[in-house]
Amino acid sequence: MGSTTDIKKGAVIRHQNNLYVVTDCQFVNPGKGSAFTKTKLKGISNNKGMEITYKSGETVDTVQVQRQNMQYLYKNGDFFSFMNQSSYETADVSAGILDDDAKYLKEGLEVIALTHENNVVAIELPKKIQYTVADSPAAVKGDSSGGNITKEAVMENGLKVNVPIFIKEGEEILVNTETGDYGGRVVEK
């Protein structure tokens, strides 16, 4: 058993005898009344989503998960293959478990897999991932008026990101995986 302070993205909790992964959580401390935590959950066995609000200090049935370093290998239909970095065993993870995180995957990317009873229930992506810009329309003369002008660029894995107009095809950039925003150019050392 845990408390609401143990609730964070990727945590596994038991609710009405079913296991759920926390996909999003937000701590709210209103001006009046007691604080609470709003959570979005996804069922491990059925991939069904639900939202639950917990009052601060309420007990939550948290389930222990193991953290394993894994490397993304490839997509095979509706499954994504990962390799355990220490045992070299592979695990196929369904697209339903990865949800929005799947769009950030690229071959060779190292992630932390959260496992329960040897099944991957969620992954933790790095905060920023480096990508090569595969397609970026050329800036048009006169576009710079107005200051912060962006354009949509396509990364090597198909991910679309709004980038500043000076970013060109072939450049290396960082993308923030929490927001999906442009995170800057990669500086060569």
Residue pairs with C-beta under 8 A, 6 or more apart in sequence:
1 59
1 60
1 61
1 62
2 59
2 60
2 61
2 62
3 57
3 58
3 59
3 60
4 36
4 37
4 54
4 55
4 56
4 57
4 58
4 60
6 60
6 62
7 13
7 22
7 25
7 37
7 39
7 54
7 60
7 62
8 22
8 25
9 22
9 23
9 24
9 25
10 21
10 22
10 65
10 114
10 122
10 124
11 21
11 22
11 62
11 65
12 19
12 20
12 21
12 22
12 44
12 62
12 63
12 65
12 114
12 116
12 121
12 122
13 19
13 20
13 22
13 41
13 60
13 61
13 62
13 63
14 20
14 61
14 62
14 63
15 41
15 52
15 61
18 43
18 44
18 45
18 46
19 43
19 44
19 45
19 63
19 116
19 121
20 41
20 42
20 43
20 44
20 50
21 41
21 42
21 44
21 97
21 114
21 121
21 122
22 39
22 40
22 41
23 40
23 41
23 42
23 49
23 99
23 122
24 39
24 40
25 37
25 38
25 39
25 40
26 37
26 38
26 39
27 35
27 36
27 37
28 35
28 36
28 37
28 38
29 35
34 55
34 56
35 55
35 56
36 53
36 54
36 55
36 56
37 53
37 54
37 56
38 51
38 53
39 51
39 52
39 53
39 54
40 49
40 50
40 51
41 49
41 50
41 51
41 52
42 48
42 49
42 96
42 97
42 99
43 49
43 50
44 97
44 116
44 119
44 121
47 94
47 96
47 97
54 60
63 116
64 116
65 114
65 115
65 116
65 121
65 122
66 114
66 115
66 116
67 112
67 113
67 114
67 115
67 124
68 84
68 85
68 86
68 112
68 113
68 115
69 84
69 85
69 86
69 110
69 111
69 112
69 113
70 82
70 83
70 84
70 85
70 91
70 110
70 111
70 112
70 113
70 120
70 123
71 82
71 83
71 85
71 108
71 109
71 110
71 111
72 80
72 81
72 82
72 105
72 106
72 107
72 108
72 109
72 110
72 111
73 81
73 82
73 83
73 90
73 107
74 80
74 81
74 107
75 81
75 105
76 92
78 94
78 95
78 96
79 92
79 93
79 94
79 95
80 92
80 93
80 94
80 95
80 98
80 102
80 105
81 90
81 91
81 92
81 93
82 90
82 91
82 92
82 93
82 111
82 113
82 120
82 123
83 89
83 90
83 91
84 90
84 91
84 113
85 110
91 113
91 120
93 113
93 120
93 123
95 102
97 120
97 121
97 122
98 105
98 123
101 123
101 125
101 177
103 157
103 158
103 159
104 125
104 129
104 157
104 159
104 175
104 177
105 157
106 129
106 131
106 155
106 156
106 157
107 157
109 125
109 126
109 129
110 126
111 123
111 124
111 125
111 126
112 123
112 124
113 120
113 122
113 123
113 124
114 120
114 121
114 122
114 123
114 124
115 121
125 177
126 177
127 176
127 177
127 178
128 174
128 175
128 176
128 177
128 183
129 174
129 175
129 177
130 172
130 173
130 174
130 186
131 155
131 156
131 157
131 159
131 161
131 172
131 173
131 174
131 175
132 155
132 156
132 170
132 171
132 172
133 153
133 154
133 155
133 156
133 163
133 167
133 168
133 169
133 170
133 171
133 172
133 173
134 154
134 155
134 156
134 169
135 153
135 154
135 169
136 151
136 153
136 154
136 163
136 167
136 168
136 169
136 171
137 151
137 152
137 153
139 151
139 165
139 166
143 149
143 165
144 165
148 164
149 164
149 165
150 162
150 163
150 164
150 165
150 182
151 162
151 163
151 164
151 165
151 167
152 160
152 161
152 162
152 163
153 160
153 161
153 162
153 163
153 167
154 160
155 161
155 175
159 175
161 173
161 175
161 180
161 181
161 182
162 181
162 182
163 173
163 182
164 182
167 173
167 182
167 185
171 185
171 186
172 185
172 186
173 182
173 183
173 184
173 185
173 186
174 182
174 183
174 184
174 185
174 186
175 181
175 182
175 183
176 182
176 183
